[in-house]
C-alpha cells in the first residue's frame, strides 16, 4: 500500500527552508555551518534572491535531517524531480521489507506487535495484538477506532476505560505526538493531533512517585485480568524509500510474569 501524505510543495523553496530552520530553532549561521555554505548565500536562498542547485537542496536537507518525504517536497519547491521513491508496501520491490516485517511480528508472538504508518493508522498486526484487542469490549461500529492506534488508545469506546494509569500514559503519548507533529508536519497530522487532544480532555496531574520500572508501563484491567506492558518502537534502518522510512513497528513486552502467562494462555486457546 502506498502511504498518501503531502507530496507537492505549497510554498516557495525559500519559505520552506526558512520554516524548517525555524522549527529547529537554528539561526542562519548555524544551518550555514552545518551545510558548509556561507550565511550570505543561505540568506539569498531563503529570500529568493538565489536559486539552489539540486545538490544544494540535498545538502541542506541532510543538514536539517529532514525525512525523505520532506526532502522530496523541498526538491519540488526548487523545481527538481523527487529523488526518493514511494513504493506501495505490497509491490514486488518491497518483498524483502514485507518479509522483514513478517519476521518481526511472528517472532514476537504471543506478545502484541503492530505496524503503523506516520498517522498511526494500522498497517498490520500479529496474533498477539489481535488477542489483546479482543480483551477490550467494543461495538461492531468501532472499526475506525480499531484502525488507528491513537484513536484506539484515547477514545472512550476504545482502550481508554481499561487503562489503569491513563493520565500518565495519555500525557506521555500526547507529548510525543505533539513533538512529532511540530518536527515533521504532514497532511492530516495537525487534524489528528487536535482530535486526540479533544478526546483526551483535561489530564489529571500525576505526582512524582517511586519508580518501580525503568520504563513507563501501560497497565490494563479488563475481564478480570490485569496486564502490564512496556513498549518499544522499531523503524527500518538506512531507508531510501519514503514508505520504508515512515513505517514504525510497536512491540509490547510483558512487565510481569502474570502478563506473560495471560498472553501465552491466549495463544494456547
C-alpha positions in Angstrom: 0.0 0.0 0.0 1.2 3.5 -0.7 1.1 6.0 2.1 -0.8 9.1 1.0 0.8 12.2 2.5 2.0 15.6 1.4 4.0 15.2 -1.8 3.6 18.6 -3.6 5.1 21.9 -2.4 2.6 24.5 -1.1 5.2 27.2 -0.5 8.3 28.6 -2.2 11.7 26.9 -1.6 12.9 29.8 0.5 9.8 29.8 2.7 10.0 26.1 3.2 13.7 26.2 4.0 13.2 29.0 6.5 10.3 27.2 8.1 12.4 24.0 8.6 15.3 26.0 10.0 13.0 28.0 12.4 11.3 24.7 13.5 14.6 23.5 14.7 15.3 26.9 16.3 18.5 27.3 14.3 20.0 30.6 13.2 21.0 31.1 9.6 24.7 30.9 10.7 24.0 27.6 12.5 22.5 26.0 9.4 25.2 27.5 7.2 27.8 26.0 9.3 26.2 22.6 9.3 25.7 22.7 5.5 29.2 24.3 4.9 27.8 27.2 2.9 28.1 30.9 3.5 25.5 32.7 5.6 25.1 35.2 2.8 24.3 32.5 0.3 21.8 30.9 2.7 20.1 34.2 3.2 19.8 34.7 -0.5 18.2 31.2 -0.9 15.7 32.0 1.8 14.7 35.3 0.3 14.6 34.0 -3.2 17.5 36.2 -4.4 19.3 33.0 -5.4 18.1 29.6 -6.7 19.6 26.4 -5.3 21.1 23.6 -7.4 19.8 20.1 -6.9 22.9 19.2 -5.0 22.4 22.2 -2.7 18.9 21.2 -1.9 20.1 17.7 -0.9 22.9 19.2 1.2 20.6 21.5 3.1 18.0 18.7 3.5 20.7 16.4 5.0 22.0 19.2 7.3 18.4 19.7 8.6 17.9 15.9 8.9 14.7 16.1 7.1 12.6 13.0 6.5 12.7 11.7 2.9 9.2 12.9 2.1 10.2 16.5 3.1 13.4 16.2 1.1 11.2 15.4 -2.0 8.9 18.3 -1.2 11.9 20.7 -0.9 13.3 19.4 -4.2 9.9 20.0 -5.9 9.7 23.5 -4.5 13.1 24.2 -6.1 11.9 22.9 -9.4 13.5 19.4 -9.3 12.1 15.9 -9.5 11.9 13.8 -6.4 14.9 11.7 -5.6 13.3 9.3 -3.1 10.6 6.9 -4.4 7.5 6.0 -2.5 6.6 2.3 -3.1 3.4 0.5 -2.2 4.1 -1.9 0.6 2.5 -4.7 -1.5 4.7 -4.0 -4.6 7.3 -6.6 -5.8 10.1 -4.1 -4.9 9.1 -4.3 -1.2 9.1 -8.1 -0.9 12.2 -8.1 1.3 10.7 -5.3 3.5 7.5 -7.3 3.9 9.5 -10.4 4.8 11.4 -8.5 7.5 8.2 -7.1 8.9 6.6 -10.6 9.0 9.6 -12.0 10.8 9.5 -9.2 13.4 5.8 -9.8 14.0 5.8 -13.5 14.1 8.9 -13.8 16.2 7.3 -11.6 18.8 4.4 -13.9 19.4 2.5 -14.4 21.7 3.1 -10.8 22.6 1.5 -7.9 20.7 3.2 -6.2 17.8 1.7 -3.7 15.4 2.9 -1.8 12.3 1.7 1.8 11.9 2.0 4.5 9.2 3.0 8.1 10.2 -0.6 8.9 11.2 -0.8 5.9 13.4 -3.1 4.0 11.0 -2.7 0.3 11.5 -0.9 -1.4 8.6 -0.5 -4.9 10.1 -0.8 -6.7 13.4 0.3 -10.0 14.7 -1.9 -12.6 16.5 -0.8 -11.3 19.9 -2.1 -7.9 19.1 -5.4 -9.3 17.9 -5.7 -11.3 21.2 -5.0 -8.2 23.3 -7.6 -6.1 21.3 -10.1 -8.9 21.8 -9.9 -8.3 25.6 -11.4 -4.8 25.1 -15.2 -4.9 24.6 -16.1 -2.9 21.5 -19.2 -2.5 19.4 -19.4 -3.6 15.8 -19.3 0.1 14.7 -15.8 0.6 16.2 -13.8 -0.1 13.0 -12.5 3.4 12.6 -11.3 3.3 16.3 -9.5 0.0 15.8 -7.9 1.2 12.6 -5.9 3.9 14.3 -3.6 3.3 17.2 -4.1 6.8 18.8 -7.9 6.6 18.4 -7.9 3.1 19.9 -6.0 4.4 23.0 -7.8 7.7 23.5 -11.4 7.0 22.5 -13.8 6.4 25.4 -15.2 3.4 23.4 -11.7 2.1 22.8 -9.0 1.1 25.3 -9.1 4.2 27.5 -11.6 2.9 30.1 -9.3 -0.1 30.7 -6.0 1.7 31.1 -5.4 2.0 34.9 -2.6 4.6 34.6 -4.5 6.6 32.0 -3.3 10.1 32.9 0.4 9.0 32.8 0.1 7.2 29.5 -2.0 9.8 27.8 0.3 12.7 28.9 3.3 10.8 27.6 1.8 9.9 24.3 0.3 13.3 23.7 3.7 14.9 24.3 5.3 12.5 21.8 2.6 13.2 19.1 2.9 17.0 19.6 6.7 16.8 19.2 6.4 14.7 16.0 3.7 17.0 14.6 5.8 20.0 15.3 9.1 18.5 13.9 7.6 17.0 10.8 4.1 18.3 10.0 2.3 16.5 7.2 -1.2 16.4 5.7 -3.6 15.2 8.4 -1.2 15.3 11.4 -2.5 18.6 12.8 -6.1 17.5 12.5 -5.3 14.1 14.1 -3.5 15.9 17.0 -6.5 18.2 17.5 -8.8 15.2 17.5 -6.7 13.3 20.1 -6.3 16.4 22.3 -10.1 16.8 22.3 -10.6 13.1 23.2 -8.0 13.3 26.0 -9.6 16.4 27.6 -8.0 17.7 30.8 -5.5 15.3 32.3 -5.0 14.8 36.0 -1.6 15.9 37.2 0.2 12.8 38.4 2.5 13.5 41.4 6.1 12.1 41.4 6.3 8.6 42.7 8.8 6.0 43.4 9.9 4.5 40.1 9.4 0.7 40.1 10.3 0.2 36.5 12.9 2.0 34.2 10.1 2.4 31.6 6.6 3.8 31.7 4.2 0.9 31.7 0.8 0.5 30.2 -1.4 -1.1 32.8 -4.7 -2.7 31.6 -7.5 -4.2 33.6 -10.2 -6.0 31.6 -12.4 -9.1 32.0 -10.9 -9.8 35.5 -7.4 -9.7 34.1 -4.7 -7.2 34.9 -1.9 -6.8 32.3 1.3 -4.7 32.5 3.3 -3.9 29.3 6.2 -1.8 28.3 6.7 -1.0 24.6 9.4 -0.4 22.0 9.2 1.4 18.7 11.3 0.0 15.8 12.0 1.6 12.5 13.7 0.2 9.4 17.3 1.3 9.1 19.0 3.1 6.2 15.8 3.8 4.3 15.9 5.1 0.7 12.2 4.8 0.2 9.6 7.2 1.8 7.2 4.3 2.7 10.0 2.3 4.3 11.2 5.3 6.4 7.7 6.2 7.6 6.7 2.7 8.9 7.0 2.1 12.7 6.7 -1.2 14.5 5.4 -1.1 18.1 6.1 -4.2 20.2 4.6 -4.9 23.6 6.6 -6.8 26.2 5.1 -8.2 29.4 6.2 -6.3 32.5 5.5 -9.1 34.9 5.1 -12.9 34.9 1.3 -12.7 35.2 1.0 -10.8 31.9 3.4 -13.2 30.2 1.2 -16.1 31.4 -2.0 -14.5 30.2 -0.7 -13.8 26.7 0.7 -17.3 26.5 -2.7 -18.7 27.6 -4.5 -16.6 25.0 -2.3 -18.1 22.2 -3.0 -21.6 23.5 -6.7 -21.0 23.4 
